[in-house]
Amino acid sequence: MSKLPQNTLSPEKRDELILDHMPLLHHIVSQLFVDIPGGTAREDLEGFAMIGLIGAADSWDAGRGLKFSTFAYPRIRGAVLDELRRMDFLPRGRRERVRALDRYVQSYEQEHGAPPSPEEIGKGMGINEVEVDEILQSARAALRASLDGPSAELANLVADPRSEDPSGSAEWEELRDILADAIAALPEREQAVITLYYAEELLLKDIGEILEVTESRVSQLHSRALYRLNTFIEAKVGQT
């Protein structure tokens, strides 16, 4: 009877490892799905993620001392993003609208010294609230997938403001206080989305049921809320 190569999992242990880390897969898909415009099903993202999880299980070397979840995370996420890029999930029309928004935001900021609010974007570009939210969502999707899209300035305005500063640093403590003030200043529905998504860790579908809107609309509200938060933070930091 032949022996398995050193550090190679048995088929049973491999399958067990995959099943044990399905919650990690669902967590990553939920993180990415929040920024994907309509047209891409969650089930598709889960299928792409499974390819990454299986690949991680097949290549993980337990002897190197790295936790499997740490090893698998970038491979699962990368598998989803690679497939989204291959699919060109953000059509040219959406990218062009992101570029138009980008130009408007930069022009407005140069003239007024601060980024426009979502309401000012709608008025200046002659589009309605939902269209503004769709473009902001597309900008976040392009940023997430590292697609050619928003400039560094617009990217900063639609990024997750929690992602840069390490927890526990003086910079993070200052940002956390500013962020709390920014969340308190959000319109009621946007504040609810941010609180339910980050503090309560609810899925978009669950938030939609609470707010009585579609999952896609929750995603758009999330993008608009992040834009407002970053605009608020930029203004506060500029005053210090």
C-alpha positions in Angstrom: 0.0 0.0 0.0 1.5 3.3 -1.1 1.8 6.1 1.4 0.6 9.7 0.9 3.4 12.2 0.3 4.5 14.1 3.4 2.1 17.0 4.3 -0.5 15.7 1.8 -4.0 15.4 3.3 -6.0 12.2 2.9 -9.1 12.6 0.7 -11.2 12.4 3.8 -9.3 15.1 5.7 -9.3 17.3 2.6 -13.0 17.0 2.3 -13.4 17.7 6.0 -11.2 20.8 5.7 -13.3 22.2 2.8 -16.6 21.6 4.6 -15.2 23.2 7.9 -14.3 26.3 5.9 -17.6 26.8 4.1 -18.5 29.6 6.5 -15.3 31.4 5.5 -16.3 31.0 1.8 -19.8 32.5 2.5 -18.2 35.4 4.5 -15.9 36.3 1.6 -18.7 36.0 -1.0 -20.9 38.3 1.2 -18.1 40.9 1.4 -17.7 40.9 -2.4 -21.4 40.6 -3.3 -22.3 43.9 -1.5 -20.5 45.8 -4.2 -21.4 43.9 -7.3 -24.0 45.6 -9.5 -27.1 43.6 -10.5 -26.7 40.8 -13.0 -24.3 38.5 -11.1 -25.9 35.9 -8.9 -24.6 35.1 -5.4 -24.6 31.4 -6.4 -22.2 32.2 -9.2 -19.8 33.9 -6.8 -20.0 30.9 -4.5 -19.1 28.6 -7.3 -16.1 30.7 -8.2 -15.1 30.8 -4.5 -15.4 27.0 -4.2 -12.8 26.7 -6.9 -10.5 28.8 -4.8 -11.3 26.8 -1.6 -10.7 23.5 -3.3 -7.4 24.8 -4.7 -6.3 26.0 -1.3 -7.1 22.6 0.3 -5.1 20.8 -2.5 -2.0 23.0 -2.1 -2.0 23.7 1.7 1.1 22.5 3.5 0.2 22.0 7.2 3.9 21.5 8.0 4.6 25.2 7.3 2.7 26.3 10.4 0.3 28.6 8.6 -3.4 28.3 9.6 -5.5 27.0 6.7 -8.0 29.9 7.0 -5.1 32.4 6.6 -3.8 30.5 3.6 -7.2 30.0 2.0 -8.6 33.6 2.4 -6.6 35.3 -0.5 -7.1 32.3 -2.7 -10.8 32.2 -2.3 -11.2 35.9 -2.8 -8.7 35.9 -5.7 -10.6 33.1 -7.5 -13.8 35.2 -7.4 -12.2 38.4 -8.5 -10.3 36.6 -11.3 -13.5 35.2 -12.7 -15.3 38.5 -12.4 -12.5 40.2 -14.4 -12.7 37.5 -17.0 -16.5 38.0 -17.3 -16.0 41.8 -17.5 -18.9 42.1 -15.1 -18.8 45.9 -15.2 -19.9 46.7 -18.8 -18.3 49.6 -20.7 -21.4 51.8 -20.2 -21.1 51.5 -16.4 -17.4 52.3 -16.5 -18.0 55.4 -18.7 -20.6 56.6 -16.1 -18.0 56.0 -13.3 -15.5 58.1 -15.3 -18.2 60.9 -15.8 -18.8 60.9 -12.0 -15.1 61.0 -11.4 -14.7 64.0 -13.6 -17.6 65.8 -11.9 -16.4 65.1 -8.4 -12.9 66.4 -9.2 -14.3 69.5 -10.9 -16.7 70.2 -8.1 -14.0 69.8 -5.4 -11.6 72.1 -7.3 -14.3 74.8 -7.4 -15.8 74.3 -3.9 -12.9 72.9 -1.9 -14.9 69.8 -0.9 -16.5 66.8 -2.7 -20.2 67.1 -3.6 -22.9 65.4 -1.7 -24.9 62.6 -3.5 -27.7 65.2 -3.8 -25.3 67.7 -5.4 -24.0 65.0 -7.8 -27.6 64.3 -8.9 -28.3 67.9 -9.5 -25.0 68.6 -11.2 -25.1 65.6 -13.5 -28.8 65.8 -14.1 -29.6 62.3 -12.8 -31.9 60.9 -10.1 -31.0 59.5 -6.7 -31.1 55.8 -7.8 -28.8 56.6 -10.8 -26.3 58.3 -8.5 -26.3 55.2 -6.2 -25.9 52.9 -9.1 -22.8 54.8 -10.3 -21.3 54.9 -6.8 -21.9 51.1 -6.5 -20.2 50.6 -9.9 -17.2 52.7 -8.6 -16.9 50.4 -5.6 -17.1 47.3 -7.7 -14.4 48.6 -10.0 -12.2 49.4 -6.9 -12.9 46.0 -5.4 -11.9 44.1 -8.5 -9.0 46.4 -9.3 -10.5 47.3 -12.6 -9.7 50.4 -14.6 -12.2 52.8 -13.2 -12.2 55.4 -10.4 -9.2 57.7 -9.8 -7.4 57.6 -6.5 -9.6 60.5 -5.3 -12.9 58.9 -6.1 -11.6 55.5 -4.9 -10.9 57.0 -1.5 -14.5 58.4 -1.4 -16.1 55.0 -2.0 -13.6 52.8 0.0 -14.4 51.2 3.3 -12.9 53.7 5.8 -12.1 51.0 8.3 -9.7 49.2 6.1 -6.5 51.3 6.2 -5.5 51.9 9.8 -4.5 49.0 12.0 -6.7 48.6 15.1 -5.1 49.9 18.2 -3.0 52.6 16.5 -3.3 56.3 17.4 -4.5 56.9 13.9 -7.2 54.3 14.1 -8.4 55.6 17.5 -8.8 59.1 16.0 -10.5 57.7 12.9 -12.9 55.6 15.0 -14.1 58.7 16.8 -14.5 60.6 13.6 -16.3 57.6 12.0 -18.7 57.5 15.0 -19.7 61.1 14.4 -20.0 60.5 10.7 -22.3 57.6 11.2 -24.5 59.6 13.6 -24.8 62.3 10.9 -26.0 59.9 8.2 -29.6 60.0 7.0 -31.7 57.5 8.9 -31.9 54.7 6.3 -28.2 54.9 5.4 -27.3 54.8 9.1 -29.5 51.7 9.5 -27.7 50.0 6.6 -24.2 50.7 8.0 -25.2 49.7 11.5 -26.9 46.5 10.5 -24.1 45.5 8.1 -21.0 46.3 10.2 -22.2 46.2 13.8 -24.9 43.5 13.6 -23.1 41.7 10.7 -26.4 41.0 8.9 -26.5 39.9 5.3 -27.8 42.3 2.6 -30.9 40.1 2.2 -31.7 40.3 5.9 -31.2 44.1 5.9 -33.5 44.4 2.8 -36.2 42.5 4.7 -35.9 44.8 7.7 -36.0 48.0 5.5 -38.5 46.5 3.0 -36.3 47.1 0.0 -34.5 44.7 -2.4 -31.0 43.3 -1.7 -29.7 45.3 -4.7 -31.1 48.5 -3.2 -29.4 47.8 0.1 -26.1 47.5 -1.8 -26.7 50.8 -3.4 -27.5 52.5 -0.1 -24.4 51.0 1.3 -22.3 52.6 -1.4 -23.9 56.0 -0.9 -23.5 55.8 2.9 -19.7 55.0 2.5 -19.4 57.9 0.1 -21.0 60.2 2.7 -18.8 58.8 5.5 -15.6 59.4 3.6 -16.7 62.9 2.6 -17.3 63.6 6.3 -14.0 62.1 7.3 -12.1 64.0 4.6 -13.6 67.3 5.8 -12.8 66.5 9.5 -9.2 65.4 8.8 -8.7 68.5 6.7 -9.6 70.7 9.7 -6.9 69.1 11.9 
